[in-house]
């Protein structure tokens, strides 16, 4: 499922026009992105938690010439599934 599919499902289930559903999906995604950019944790009950983790720097290799390069540290998004999502995935 991609963003367009998610928009379509929201439109159908909420009985709203696709353009309004697309706006709602964009608002939710932009809000989560803004919170993560501000280093805040986003928790959606029974679904999961979005956080930011710091990946430390390491030595890597350039695949073209094999030269050793220093890969800088960076912030990465992390999603941890909540209890409700885990249970829904393991029913049956």
VMD Tcl script that builds the backbone (N, CA, C; Angstrom):
set m [mol new atoms 276]
animate dup $m
set s [atomselect $m all]
$s set {name element resname resid chain x y z} {
  {N N UNK 1 A 0.851 -1.177 0.000}
  {CA C UNK 1 A 0.000 0.000 0.000}
  {C C UNK 1 A 0.891 1.232 0.000}
  {N N UNK 2 A 0.562 2.193 -0.851}
  {CA C UNK 2 A 1.322 3.435 -0.888}
  {C C UNK 2 A 0.433 4.601 -0.451}
  {N N UNK 3 A 0.964 5.812 -0.553}
  {CA C UNK 3 A 0.238 6.991 -0.089}
  {C C UNK 3 A -1.089 7.168 -0.835}
  {N N UNK 4 A -1.094 6.915 -2.146}
  {CA C UNK 4 A -2.329 7.043 -2.931}
  {C C UNK 4 A -3.367 6.016 -2.482}
  {N N UNK 5 A -2.919 4.803 -2.198}
  {CA C UNK 5 A -3.835 3.767 -1.710}
  {C C UNK 5 A -4.407 4.142 -0.348}
  {N N UNK 6 A -3.556 4.674 0.508}
  {CA C UNK 6 A -4.000 5.108 1.837}
  {C C UNK 6 A -5.036 6.220 1.707}
  {N N UNK 7 A -4.788 7.159 0.814}
  {CA C UNK 7 A -5.732 8.253 0.572}
  {C C UNK 7 A -7.061 7.710 0.075}
  {N N UNK 8 A -7.003 6.773 -0.842}
  {CA C UNK 8 A -8.231 6.171 -1.389}
  {C C UNK 8 A -9.030 5.463 -0.295}
  {N N UNK 9 A -8.354 4.683 0.545}
  {CA C UNK 9 A -9.038 3.970 1.621}
  {C C UNK 9 A -9.679 4.943 2.615}
  {N N UNK 10 A -8.968 6.026 2.958}
  {CA C UNK 10 A -9.526 7.029 3.865}
  {C C UNK 10 A -10.751 7.673 3.236}
  {N N UNK 11 A -10.679 7.971 1.947}
  {CA C UNK 11 A -11.797 8.572 1.235}
  {C C UNK 11 A -13.026 7.674 1.276}
  {N N UNK 12 A -12.817 6.392 1.035}
  {CA C UNK 12 A -13.928 5.431 1.028}
  {C C UNK 12 A -14.502 5.239 2.428}
  {N N UNK 13 A -13.634 4.979 3.399}
  {CA C UNK 13 A -14.105 4.661 4.750}
  {C C UNK 13 A -14.721 5.852 5.475}
  {N N UNK 14 A -14.256 7.069 5.161}
  {CA C UNK 14 A -14.795 8.256 5.818}
  {C C UNK 14 A -15.858 8.951 4.963}
  {N N UNK 15 A -16.105 8.413 3.778}
  {CA C UNK 15 A -17.084 8.993 2.846}
  {C C UNK 15 A -16.803 10.476 2.598}
  {N N UNK 16 A -15.541 10.762 2.256}
  {CA C UNK 16 A -15.143 12.136 1.961}
  {C C UNK 16 A -14.466 12.160 0.594}
  {N N UNK 17 A -14.410 13.336 -0.033}
  {CA C UNK 17 A -13.741 13.419 -1.337}
  {C C UNK 17 A -12.251 13.078 -1.221}
  {N N UNK 18 A -11.702 12.552 -2.312}
  {CA C UNK 18 A -10.283 12.151 -2.306}
  {C C UNK 18 A -9.353 13.322 -2.004}
  {N N UNK 19 A -9.692 14.496 -2.493}
  {CA C UNK 19 A -8.825 15.657 -2.273}
  {C C UNK 19 A -8.749 16.001 -0.782}
  {N N UNK 20 A -9.879 15.875 -0.086}
  {CA C UNK 20 A -9.872 16.135 1.359}
  {C C UNK 20 A -9.106 15.039 2.089}
  {N N UNK 21 A -9.279 13.796 1.666}
  {CA C UNK 21 A -8.548 12.679 2.268}
  {C C UNK 21 A -7.049 12.862 2.063}
  {N N UNK 22 A -6.650 13.286 0.862}
  {CA C UNK 22 A -5.228 13.524 0.577}
  {C C UNK 22 A -4.679 14.620 1.479}
  {N N UNK 23 A -5.464 15.672 1.705}
  {CA C UNK 23 A -5.036 16.744 2.609}
  {C C UNK 23 A -4.849 16.219 4.030}
  {N N UNK 24 A -5.755 15.373 4.495}
  {CA C UNK 24 A -5.647 14.817 5.843}
  {C C UNK 24 A -4.413 13.927 5.976}
  {N N UNK 25 A -4.173 13.090 4.973}
  {CA C UNK 25 A -2.996 12.217 4.997}
  {C C UNK 25 A -1.732 13.070 5.039}
  {N N UNK 26 A -1.685 14.117 4.214}
  {CA C UNK 26 A -0.520 15.001 4.199}
  {C C UNK 26 A -0.319 15.712 5.532}
  {N N UNK 27 A -1.409 16.148 6.153}
  {CA C UNK 27 A -1.316 16.816 7.455}
  {C C UNK 27 A -0.723 15.870 8.492}
  {N N UNK 28 A -1.197 14.630 8.532}
  {CA C UNK 28 A -0.682 13.656 9.502}
  {C C UNK 28 A 0.803 13.396 9.259}
  {N N UNK 29 A 1.181 13.174 8.024}
  {CA C UNK 29 A 2.589 12.891 7.713}
  {C C UNK 29 A 3.485 14.087 8.016}
  {N N UNK 30 A 3.027 15.291 7.658}
  {CA C UNK 30 A 3.807 16.498 7.931}
  {C C UNK 30 A 3.966 16.733 9.426}
  {N N UNK 31 A 2.917 16.440 10.190}
  {CA C UNK 31 A 2.970 16.618 11.637}
  {C C UNK 31 A 3.949 15.646 12.277}
  {N N UNK 32 A 3.927 14.393 11.846}
  {CA C UNK 32 A 4.879 13.402 12.366}
  {C C UNK 32 A 6.299 13.801 11.985}
  {N N UNK 33 A 6.507 14.234 10.755}
  {CA C UNK 33 A 7.837 14.646 10.313}
  {C C UNK 33 A 8.339 15.843 11.113}
  {N N UNK 34 A 7.481 16.819 11.358}
  {CA C UNK 34 A 7.878 18.005 12.125}
  {C C UNK 34 A 8.259 17.625 13.554}
  {N N UNK 35 A 7.495 16.723 14.161}
  {CA C UNK 35 A 7.799 16.285 15.523}
  {C C UNK 35 A 9.137 15.558 15.570}
  {N N UNK 36 A 9.383 14.668 14.617}
  {CA C UNK 36 A 10.653 13.934 14.594}
  {C C UNK 36 A 11.831 14.870 14.330}
  {N N UNK 37 A 11.624 15.848 13.458}
  {CA C UNK 37 A 12.670 16.832 13.182}
  {C C UNK 37 A 13.018 17.615 14.446}
  {N N UNK 38 A 12.019 17.853 15.293}
  {CA C UNK 38 A 12.230 18.550 16.567}
  {C C UNK 38 A 12.694 17.590 17.658}
  {N N UNK 39 A 13.024 16.362 17.269}
  {CA C UNK 39 A 13.514 15.329 18.195}
  {C C UNK 39 A 12.468 14.913 19.231}
  {N N UNK 40 A 11.207 14.978 18.852}
  {CA C UNK 40 A 10.115 14.558 19.731}
  {C C UNK 40 A 9.697 13.131 19.363}
  {N N UNK 41 A 9.158 12.431 20.339}
  {CA C UNK 41 A 8.639 11.078 20.126}
  {C C UNK 41 A 7.160 11.188 19.766}
  {N N UNK 42 A 6.708 10.393 18.801}
  {CA C UNK 42 A 5.304 10.380 18.395}
  {C C UNK 42 A 4.746 8.998 18.714}
  {N N UNK 43 A 3.767 8.951 19.600}
  {CA C UNK 43 A 3.160 7.685 20.000}
  {C C UNK 43 A 1.699 7.666 19.574}
  {N N UNK 44 A 1.314 6.637 18.847}
  {CA C UNK 44 A -0.073 6.425 18.451}
  {C C UNK 44 A -0.515 5.150 19.158}
  {N N UNK 45 A -1.416 5.297 20.122}
  {CA C UNK 45 A -1.828 4.173 20.968}
  {C C UNK 45 A -2.222 2.954 20.157}
  {N N UNK 46 A -1.772 1.798 20.595}
  {CA C UNK 46 A -2.042 0.497 19.984}
  {C C UNK 46 A -1.526 0.363 18.558}
  {N N UNK 47 A -0.829 1.375 18.031}
  {CA C UNK 47 A -0.250 1.270 16.690}
  {C C UNK 47 A 1.261 1.228 16.759}
  {N N UNK 48 A 1.855 2.255 17.367}
  {CA C UNK 48 A 3.303 2.246 17.481}
  {C C UNK 48 A 3.879 3.594 17.844}
  {N N UNK 49 A 5.204 3.641 17.918}
  {CA C UNK 49 A 5.926 4.848 18.307}
  {C C UNK 49 A 7.010 5.159 17.282}
  {N N UNK 50 A 7.052 6.408 16.878}
  {CA C UNK 50 A 8.093 6.906 15.993}
  {C C UNK 50 A 9.085 7.687 16.849}
  {N N UNK 51 A 10.373 7.388 16.700}
  {CA C UNK 51 A 11.417 8.113 17.402}
  {C C UNK 51 A 12.572 8.376 16.445}
  {N N UNK 52 A 13.545 9.135 16.935}
  {CA C UNK 52 A 14.752 9.409 16.160}
  {C C UNK 52 A 15.924 8.787 16.898}
  {N N UNK 53 A 16.773 8.092 16.158}
  {CA C UNK 53 A 17.957 7.463 16.736}
  {C C UNK 53 A 19.190 8.055 16.076}
  {N N UNK 54 A 20.283 8.080 16.813}
  {CA C UNK 54 A 21.546 8.587 16.279}
  {C C UNK 54 A 22.399 7.411 15.850}
  {N N UNK 55 A 22.731 7.355 14.589}
  {CA C UNK 55 A 23.626 6.310 14.083}
  {C C UNK 55 A 25.042 6.889 14.123}
  {N N UNK 56 A 25.970 6.183 14.733}
  {CA C UNK 56 A 27.320 6.724 14.873}
  {C C UNK 56 A 28.107 6.606 13.572}
  {N N UNK 57 A 29.171 7.381 13.485}
  {CA C UNK 57 A 30.001 7.342 12.279}
  {C C UNK 57 A 30.777 6.036 12.213}
  {N N UNK 58 A 31.160 5.660 10.991}
  {CA C UNK 58 A 31.926 4.428 10.806}
  {C C UNK 58 A 32.770 4.545 9.544}
  {N N UNK 59 A 33.705 3.644 9.413}
  {CA C UNK 59 A 34.545 3.608 8.223}
  {C C UNK 59 A 33.905 2.671 7.212}
  {N N UNK 60 A 33.742 3.180 6.002}
  {CA C UNK 60 A 33.168 2.378 4.927}
  {C C UNK 60 A 34.126 2.335 3.760}
  {N N UNK 61 A 33.682 1.735 2.680}
  {CA C UNK 61 A 34.505 1.628 1.472}
  {C C UNK 61 A 33.737 2.139 0.271}
  {N N UNK 62 A 34.413 2.918 -0.558}
  {CA C UNK 62 A 33.837 3.384 -1.803}
  {C C UNK 62 A 33.758 2.182 -2.743}
  {N N UNK 63 A 32.566 1.802 -3.204}
  {CA C UNK 63 A 32.448 0.605 -4.047}
  {C C UNK 63 A 33.115 0.750 -5.412}
  {N N UNK 64 A 33.327 1.976 -5.871}
  {CA C UNK 64 A 33.951 2.169 -7.189}
  {C C UNK 64 A 35.448 1.888 -7.164}
  {N N UNK 65 A 36.114 2.371 -6.105}
  {CA C UNK 65 A 37.574 2.233 -6.099}
  {C C UNK 65 A 38.135 1.556 -4.848}
  {N N UNK 66 A 37.259 1.191 -3.903}
  {CA C UNK 66 A 37.709 0.491 -2.710}
  {C C UNK 66 A 38.360 1.374 -1.664}
  {N N UNK 67 A 38.381 2.691 -1.900}
  {CA C UNK 67 A 39.001 3.616 -0.944}
  {C C UNK 67 A 38.205 3.635 0.358}
  {N N UNK 68 A 38.935 3.741 1.476}
  {CA C UNK 68 A 38.292 3.827 2.783}
  {C C UNK 68 A 37.767 5.255 2.952}
  {N N UNK 69 A 36.498 5.366 3.353}
  {CA C UNK 69 A 35.900 6.673 3.590}
  {C C UNK 69 A 35.268 6.697 4.973}
  {N N UNK 70 A 35.162 7.878 5.541}
  {CA C UNK 70 A 34.527 8.052 6.846}
  {C C UNK 70 A 33.067 8.423 6.602}
  {N N UNK 71 A 32.143 7.572 7.014}
  {CA C UNK 71 A 30.714 7.848 6.876}
  {C C UNK 71 A 30.292 8.606 8.127}
  {N N UNK 72 A 29.750 9.818 7.970}
  {CA C UNK 72 A 29.422 10.639 9.136}
  {C C UNK 72 A 28.238 10.078 9.941}
  {N N UNK 73 A 28.141 10.492 11.189}
  {CA C UNK 73 A 26.998 10.095 12.006}
  {C C UNK 73 A 25.759 10.776 11.441}
  {N N UNK 74 A 24.605 10.158 11.678}
  {CA C UNK 74 A 23.371 10.730 11.175}
  {C C UNK 74 A 22.203 10.306 12.027}
  {N N UNK 75 A 21.150 11.092 11.935}
  {CA C UNK 75 A 19.901 10.781 12.641}
  {C C UNK 75 A 19.020 9.978 11.698}
  {N N UNK 76 A 18.396 8.923 12.248}
  {CA C UNK 76 A 17.519 8.085 11.439}
  {C C UNK 76 A 16.183 7.898 12.150}
  {N N UNK 77 A 15.079 7.796 11.398}
  {CA C UNK 77 A 13.786 7.534 12.023}
  {C C UNK 77 A 13.674 6.058 12.399}
  {N N UNK 78 A 13.007 5.807 13.511}
  {CA C UNK 78 A 12.802 4.439 13.989}
  {C C UNK 78 A 11.319 4.278 14.318}
  {N N UNK 79 A 10.740 3.145 13.898}
  {CA C UNK 79 A 9.352 2.838 14.242}
  {C C UNK 79 A 9.329 1.573 15.061}
  {N N UNK 80 A 8.635 1.624 16.181}
  {CA C UNK 80 A 8.478 0.442 17.034}
  {C C UNK 80 A 6.983 0.151 17.131}
  {N N UNK 81 A 6.586 -1.033 16.692}
  {CA C UNK 81 A 5.173 -1.411 16.670}
  {C C UNK 81 A 4.617 -1.506 18.094}
  {N N UNK 82 A 3.366 -1.078 18.243}
  {CA C UNK 82 A 2.679 -1.149 19.523}
  {C C UNK 82 A 2.003 -2.493 19.716}
  {N N UNK 83 A 1.484 -2.696 20.902}
  {CA C UNK 83 A 0.874 -3.967 21.265}
  {C C UNK 83 A -0.304 -4.329 20.353}
  {N N UNK 84 A -1.168 -3.358 20.068}
  {CA C UNK 84 A -2.327 -3.626 19.216}
  {C C UNK 84 A -1.946 -4.064 17.815}
  {N N UNK 85 A -0.943 -3.419 17.239}
  {CA C UNK 85 A -0.479 -3.792 15.902}
  {C C UNK 85 A 0.167 -5.171 15.920}
  {N N UNK 86 A 0.975 -5.447 16.922}
  {CA C UNK 86 A 1.606 -6.757 17.020}
  {C C UNK 86 A 0.581 -7.864 17.148}
  {N N UNK 87 A -0.435 -7.619 17.972}
  {CA C UNK 87 A -1.484 -8.632 18.147}
  {C C UNK 87 A -2.277 -8.835 16.871}
  {N N UNK 88 A -2.558 -7.742 16.140}
  {CA C UNK 88 A -3.311 -7.845 14.894}
  {C C UNK 88 A -2.543 -8.643 13.846}
  {N N UNK 89 A -1.220 -8.515 13.845}
  {CA C UNK 89 A -0.396 -9.245 12.889}
  {C C UNK 89 A -0.284 -10.737 13.197}
  {N N UNK 90 A -0.493 -11.085 14.446}
  {CA C UNK 90 A -0.287 -12.476 14.865}
  {C C UNK 90 A -1.569 -13.186 15.259}
  {N N UNK 91 A -2.705 -12.756 14.717}
  {CA C UNK 91 A -3.985 -13.420 14.978}
  {C C UNK 91 A -4.084 -14.653 14.083}
  {N N UNK 92 A -4.564 -15.723 14.674}
  {CA C UNK 92 A -4.831 -16.885 13.846}
  {C C UNK 92 A -3.883 -17.964 14.086}
}
mol reanalyze $m
mol bondsrecalc $m
mol representation Tube
mol addrep $m
